[in-house]
Amino acid sequence: ALKYREKLAKRGVIYLSRIPPFMKPNKVRSIFEEFGEVTRLYLAEEDIKQRVKRKEKGGNASKQFQEGWIEFAEKKLARNVAESLNNTRIDGKKGGFYHDDLWNIKYLKHFKWDYLTEKLSYERRVRDSKINLAMAHAKRSNSEVVELMEKTKV
């Protein structure tokens, strides 16, 4: 357990502020594994409302990602990747699919992967509590309508 904690302490996280359209997690992982061991990867999906708007306006219906976090096995490696790839073309080949897109990468100093998972679980709990509150309100208003209907029948 001690060795595992030491390994966790050596890991470094970088932040991708923009994911190009049609780039999937497997593609991102394959690009960054060229530089070193990627231990974890998380890409945040775009908002459902944005996706619906895009589909309504004739856009592609596939899942898109907005931002991402990549954890490397070593902090130094993560820092070097962020410094070397920031503001560089994603695909260096002219005519490549991602040729005109630039990486926007930042190394997150003292950032632990647990912070990200805590944030996501907190957002999930908030969303669930809002849904439960809305359901309780709907049940209450439904029971009031039923009572009024019964009173008018009598």
C-alpha positions in Angstrom: 0.0 0.0 0.0 2.9 2.3 0.7 4.5 1.8 -2.7 1.1 2.5 -4.4 0.8 5.8 -2.5 4.3 6.7 -3.5 3.5 6.0 -7.2 0.3 8.1 -6.9 2.3 11.0 -5.4 4.6 10.9 -8.5 1.8 11.2 -11.0 1.2 14.5 -12.9 -2.0 15.8 -14.5 -2.4 18.0 -17.6 -5.5 19.8 -18.6 -6.8 20.1 -22.3 -9.0 23.1 -22.5 -10.3 22.2 -25.9 -10.8 18.8 -27.7 -11.2 19.1 -31.5 -14.4 17.9 -33.0 -14.6 14.1 -33.7 -11.6 13.4 -31.5 -12.4 10.4 -29.3 -10.7 9.2 -26.0 -8.8 6.4 -27.8 -7.3 8.9 -30.3 -6.2 11.3 -27.5 -4.7 8.3 -25.5 -2.8 7.1 -28.6 -1.4 10.6 -29.2 -0.2 11.1 -25.7 1.1 7.6 -25.1 3.8 8.4 -27.6 5.4 10.7 -25.0 5.1 8.4 -22.0 2.8 6.2 -19.8 -0.8 7.6 -19.6 -2.3 6.2 -16.4 -5.8 7.8 -16.7 -7.7 9.9 -19.1 -11.1 11.7 -18.8 -12.8 13.7 -21.5 -15.9 15.7 -20.5 -18.8 15.4 -22.9 -20.5 18.5 -24.3 -23.7 19.6 -22.7 -26.8 17.7 -24.0 -28.5 21.0 -24.9 -25.6 22.0 -27.1 -25.7 18.6 -28.8 -29.4 18.9 -29.5 -29.0 22.4 -30.9 -26.2 21.2 -33.2 -28.3 18.3 -34.4 -31.3 20.7 -35.1 -29.1 23.0 -37.2 -28.0 20.1 -39.4 -24.8 19.3 -37.6 -23.3 15.9 -36.8 -25.2 13.8 -34.2 -22.1 12.1 -32.8 -20.8 12.6 -29.2 -18.4 15.5 -28.9 -16.0 16.3 -26.0 -15.2 19.8 -24.7 -12.3 19.4 -22.3 -10.1 16.8 -20.8 -7.6 15.7 -18.1 -4.7 13.3 -18.7 -2.7 11.7 -15.8 0.8 10.7 -16.6 2.9 8.3 -14.5 5.5 11.0 -13.7 5.1 14.7 -12.9 8.2 15.7 -14.9 6.9 13.9 -18.0 3.5 15.6 -17.7 5.1 19.1 -17.3 7.4 18.5 -20.3 4.5 17.3 -22.5 2.4 20.3 -21.5 5.3 22.8 -22.2 6.3 21.2 -25.5 2.8 20.6 -27.0 1.0 23.8 -25.9 0.1 26.0 -28.9 1.4 23.4 -31.4 -0.5 21.9 -34.3 -2.2 18.6 -33.4 -1.5 17.0 -36.7 1.7 18.2 -38.3 0.9 16.7 -41.7 -0.6 19.1 -44.2 -4.0 17.9 -45.2 -4.3 15.9 -42.0 -7.7 15.8 -40.3 -6.6 17.8 -37.3 -4.0 20.0 -39.1 -5.6 23.3 -38.4 -6.3 22.6 -34.7 -3.9 23.7 -31.9 -3.3 22.0 -28.6 -4.1 24.2 -25.6 -2.6 22.4 -22.7 -1.7 23.4 -19.1 0.2 21.4 -16.5 -1.8 21.3 -13.2 0.7 21.7 -10.4 -0.3 19.9 -7.2 -3.4 18.6 -8.8 -4.5 15.1 -7.8 -6.9 12.9 -9.8 -9.1 12.6 -6.7 -10.0 16.3 -7.0 -11.5 15.6 -10.4 -13.5 12.6 -9.3 -14.7 14.5 -6.2 -15.9 17.3 -8.4 -17.8 15.0 -10.7 -19.4 13.0 -7.9 -20.5 16.3 -6.2 -22.1 17.5 -9.5 -23.8 14.2 -9.8 -25.2 14.4 -6.3 -26.4 18.0 -6.9 -28.2 16.9 -10.1 -29.8 13.9 -8.3 -31.0 16.1 -5.5 -32.6 18.6 -8.0 -34.3 15.7 -9.8 -35.6 14.4 -6.4 -36.9 17.8 -5.5 -38.7 18.2 -8.8 -40.3 14.8 -8.5 -41.5 15.6 -4.9 -43.0 18.9 -6.2 -44.7 17.1 -9.1 -46.2 14.4 -6.7 -47.4 17.1 -4.4 -49.1 19.1 -7.1 -50.5 15.9 -8.6 -52.1 14.9 -5.3 -53.6 18.4 -4.9 -55.2 18.1 -8.3 -56.6 14.7 -7.5 -58.1 16.0 -4.2 -59.7 18.9 -6.1 -61.2 16.5 -8.7 -62.7 14.3 -5.9 -64.2 17.4 -4.2 -65.9 18.5 -7.4 -67.3 15.0 -7.9 -69.1 15.1 -4.5 
